[in-house]
Amino acid sequence: MNEPRVAVVTGANRGIGLEICRQLAAAGDIKVMATSRDEAKGRAAVAQLSAEGLRAEWYQLDVTDAVSIRRCVDDITTAHQHIDILINNAGIFPDTQGASASSWPSVFDADLDTMRRGMETNVYGPLRLCQEIVPHMKKRGYGRIVNMSSGMGQLTHMNGGCPSYRLSKAGLNALTRILSEELEGTNILVNCMCPGWVRTDMGGPNATRELPEGADTAVYLATLPEDGPTGGFFRDRKPFEW
Ligand SMILES: NC(=O)c1ccc[n+]([C@@H]2O[C@H](COP(=O)([O-])OP(=O)(O)OC[C@H]3O[C@@H](n4cnc5c(N)ncnc54)[C@H](OP(=O)(O)O)[C@@H]3O)[C@@H](O)[C@H]2O)c1
């Protein structure tokens, strides 16, 4: 593709999402749409990138709000005609914020409203965004979708505790497979990934990875060549066990 690709990043105001915007903007031939639910935080993030000499545009987007999603996609496609890359990064850790493993809640104490909140943000948000954006990708015969999952969604190593987060990320992995199969042969590649344990508000101060490492695989998957993989789960640019 000769003209710059247009990339939409959700939850771009901080953490891994902001770092993904930074790396995409530094790539040079990608127009970065940094979205966030809060305007002040989103504009501050874009200003931070601008101070680093990197360009991104801000759009309002709450991934749990269908009206916000529709408006965001309409505004971006009106301004730029197309969307080529979608990075479903926005996520919440609904069980507890910043609790230690020893105090993670049991499935037997799980509050169903909390679980529904996790699904709304971590699964149905990405699903709604795909429903709105994939038709635009199909028109151009090009698309790269990256779903930010977690090792906590791996079935092979599924453990107890944190049922809301685990279930939602396992659901996001399943969504990745469903999308990729339905999009076979369209040049729209859909993959999910684990960033590792990254030092962010969610990951906490003891996390072992810095932001650039956490964002790297997302940028790799967002810029895959036409013969790149689809329907995969990745970590550190390599296939990761489901
Ligand atoms: N950090 C890790 O170790 C780690 C490990 C595995 C996977 N992940 C995944 O990586 C992704 C990013 O995590 P992070 O560590 O960067 O977390 P973070 O620092 O907590 O950032 C989360 C981002 O998601 C946004 N968000 C939450 N709900 C939203 C909504 N309804 N609409 C739009 N944006 C929303 C937040 O916006 P506000 O500022 O408005 O809240 C924030 O920008 C998440 O999907 C997470 O599950 C992280």
PDBQT file of the ligand as one rigid body, heavy atoms in Angstrom, charges set to zero:
ROOT
HETATM    1  N1  LIG A 301       0.313  -4.282  31.913  1.00  0.00    +0.000 N 
HETATM    2  C1  LIG A 301       0.379  -5.610  31.801  1.00  0.00    +0.000 C 
HETATM    3  O1  LIG A 301       1.212  -6.285  32.456  1.00  0.00    +0.000 OA
HETATM    4  C2  LIG A 301      -0.536  -6.348  30.881  1.00  0.00    +0.000 A 
HETATM    5  C3  LIG A 301      -0.374  -7.735  30.744  1.00  0.00    +0.000 A 
HETATM    6  C4  LIG A 301      -1.192  -8.438  29.880  1.00  0.00    +0.000 A 
HETATM    7  C5  LIG A 301      -2.138  -7.752  29.138  1.00  0.00    +0.000 A 
HETATM    8  N2  LIG A 301      -2.297  -6.406  29.280  1.00  0.00    +0.000 N 
HETATM    9  C6  LIG A 301      -3.328  -5.741  28.467  1.00  0.00    +0.000 C 
HETATM   10  O2  LIG A 301      -2.781  -4.628  27.784  1.00  0.00    +0.000 OA
HETATM   11  C7  LIG A 301      -3.787  -3.630  27.573  1.00  0.00    +0.000 C 
HETATM   12  C8  LIG A 301      -3.277  -2.283  28.069  1.00  0.00    +0.000 C 
HETATM   13  O3  LIG A 301      -2.961  -2.422  29.438  1.00  0.00    +0.000 OA
HETATM   14  P1  LIG A 301      -2.111  -1.381  30.272  1.00  0.00    +0.000 P 
HETATM   15  O4  LIG A 301      -1.208  -2.173  31.128  1.00  0.00    +0.000 OA
HETATM   16  O5  LIG A 301      -1.565  -0.314  29.406  1.00  0.00    +0.000 OA
HETATM   17  O6  LIG A 301      -3.270  -0.826  31.218  1.00  0.00    +0.000 OA
HETATM   18  P2  LIG A 301      -3.604   0.624  31.787  1.00  0.00    +0.000 P 
HETATM   19  O7  LIG A 301      -2.376   1.402  32.032  1.00  0.00    +0.000 OA
HETATM   20  O8  LIG A 301      -4.556   0.377  32.902  1.00  0.00    +0.000 OA
HETATM   21  O9  LIG A 301      -4.386   1.297  30.565  1.00  0.00    +0.000 OA
HETATM   22  C9  LIG A 301      -5.639   0.822  30.175  1.00  0.00    +0.000 C 
HETATM   23  C10 LIG A 301      -6.167   1.723  29.084  1.00  0.00    +0.000 C 
HETATM   24  O10 LIG A 301      -7.470   1.228  28.697  1.00  0.00    +0.000 OA
HETATM   25  C11 LIG A 301      -8.351   2.343  28.726  1.00  0.00    +0.000 C 
HETATM   26  N3  LIG A 301      -9.745   1.949  28.911  1.00  0.00    +0.000 N 
HETATM   27  C12 LIG A 301     -10.308   1.236  29.907  1.00  0.00    +0.000 A 
HETATM   28  N4  LIG A 301     -11.636   1.140  29.717  1.00  0.00    +0.000 NA
HETATM   29  C13 LIG A 301     -11.906   1.817  28.569  1.00  0.00    +0.000 A 
HETATM   30  C14 LIG A 301     -13.076   2.084  27.842  1.00  0.00    +0.000 A 
HETATM   31  N5  LIG A 301     -14.278   1.663  28.257  1.00  0.00    +0.000 N 
HETATM   32  N6  LIG A 301     -12.990   2.782  26.683  1.00  0.00    +0.000 NA
HETATM   33  C15 LIG A 301     -11.792   3.238  26.250  1.00  0.00    +0.000 A 
HETATM   34  N7  LIG A 301     -10.646   3.036  26.905  1.00  0.00    +0.000 NA
HETATM   35  C16 LIG A 301     -10.708   2.328  28.053  1.00  0.00    +0.000 A 
HETATM   36  C17 LIG A 301      -7.845   3.215  29.867  1.00  0.00    +0.000 C 
HETATM   37  O11 LIG A 301      -8.405   4.504  29.779  1.00  0.00    +0.000 OA
HETATM   38  P3  LIG A 301      -8.663   5.425  31.116  1.00  0.00    +0.000 P 
HETATM   39  O12 LIG A 301      -7.378   6.140  31.393  1.00  0.00    +0.000 OA
HETATM   40  O13 LIG A 301      -9.780   6.324  30.684  1.00  0.00    +0.000 OA
HETATM   41  O14 LIG A 301      -9.055   4.482  32.223  1.00  0.00    +0.000 OA
HETATM   42  C18 LIG A 301      -6.357   3.166  29.557  1.00  0.00    +0.000 C 
HETATM   43  O15 LIG A 301      -6.044   4.032  28.507  1.00  0.00    +0.000 OA
HETATM   44  C19 LIG A 301      -5.028  -4.125  28.316  1.00  0.00    +0.000 C 
HETATM   45  O16 LIG A 301      -5.917  -4.738  27.411  1.00  0.00    +0.000 OA
HETATM   46  C20 LIG A 301      -4.475  -5.165  29.285  1.00  0.00    +0.000 C 
HETATM   47  O17 LIG A 301      -5.429  -6.132  29.654  1.00  0.00    +0.000 OA
HETATM   48  C21 LIG A 301      -1.522  -5.682  30.128  1.00  0.00    +0.000 A 
ENDROOT
TORSDOF 0
